[in-house]
């Protein structure tokens, strides 16, 4: 078998699928880390596969999978987005105070 970009990607997909199957069967490797990682990998994979489907001509199915993956990913990242908004508001408020008193 010749090694190229597609075979490397295929091996990566096979490895990730095998880890998911092992996890579902109860063989857990770093339960919290793996569960947390899969919580982000699955929506990212959905976005990627939706993009590939969209680009290959199947606009409805590819776009639908991509939008669904983005919605799931947005829900997963809501905590991080909240932290970023809070930090941004604090930095903006401090900059307003500095400009007022300067």
C-alpha positions in Angstrom: 0.0 0.0 0.0 1.4 3.4 -1.0 1.4 6.1 1.6 -0.1 9.4 0.5 -2.3 12.1 2.0 -5.6 10.1 1.5 -4.3 6.9 3.1 -3.0 8.9 6.1 -6.4 10.5 6.5 -8.0 7.2 6.2 -5.8 5.7 8.9 -6.7 8.7 11.2 -10.4 8.1 10.6 -10.0 4.4 11.3 -8.1 5.1 14.5 -10.7 7.6 15.7 -13.5 5.2 14.9 -11.7 2.4 16.8 -11.3 4.6 19.8 -15.0 5.5 19.7 -15.9 1.8 19.5 -13.6 0.9 22.4 -15.1 3.7 24.4 -18.7 2.5 23.7 -17.7 -1.0 24.7 -16.4 0.2 28.1 -12.6 0.3 27.5 -12.0 3.8 28.6 -8.6 5.5 28.2 -8.6 8.7 30.2 -12.4 8.9 30.5 -12.7 12.7 31.2 -10.2 13.7 28.6 -11.4 11.3 25.9 -15.1 12.2 26.4 -14.3 15.9 26.4 -12.2 15.5 23.2 -14.9 13.5 21.4 -17.4 16.2 22.4 -15.5 18.6 20.1 -14.2 16.2 17.5 -17.6 14.9 16.4 -19.0 18.4 15.6 -15.8 19.4 13.9 -15.9 16.3 11.8 -19.5 17.1 10.9 -18.5 20.5 9.8 -15.6 19.1 7.7 -17.8 16.4 6.1 -20.5 18.9 5.4 -18.1 21.2 3.7 -16.8 18.3 1.6 -20.3 17.3 0.6 -21.2 21.0 -0.1 -18.1 21.3 -2.4 -18.7 18.1 -4.2 -22.1 19.2 -5.4 -24.6 17.9 -2.8 -25.4 21.4 -1.5 -28.5 20.5 0.6 -27.1 17.5 2.5 -23.6 19.0 2.8 -25.0 22.3 4.0 -27.4 20.7 6.4 -24.7 18.6 8.0 -22.3 21.6 8.2 -24.9 23.8 9.8 -25.9 21.1 12.3 -22.2 20.6 13.2 -21.7 24.4 13.6 -24.8 24.6 15.9 -23.5 21.7 18.1 -20.0 23.2 18.2 -21.4 26.6 19.2 -23.3 24.9 22.0 -20.1 23.2 23.2 -18.1 26.4 23.1 -20.8 28.5 24.8 -18.8 28.5 28.1 -15.7 29.7 26.3 -17.6 32.3 24.4 -19.1 33.6 27.7 -15.6 33.9 29.2 -14.4 35.8 26.2 -17.3 38.2 26.3 -16.8 38.8 30.0 -13.1 39.5 29.5 -13.8 41.8 26.6 -16.4 43.8 28.6 -13.9 44.2 31.5 -11.1 45.3 29.2 -13.4 47.8 27.3 -14.7 49.2 30.6 -11.2 49.7 32.0 -10.1 51.4 28.7 -13.2 53.7 29.0 -12.2 54.7 32.6 -8.6 55.3 31.6 -9.6 57.6 28.7 -12.1 59.5 30.9 -9.5 60.2 33.7 -6.5 60.7 31.5 
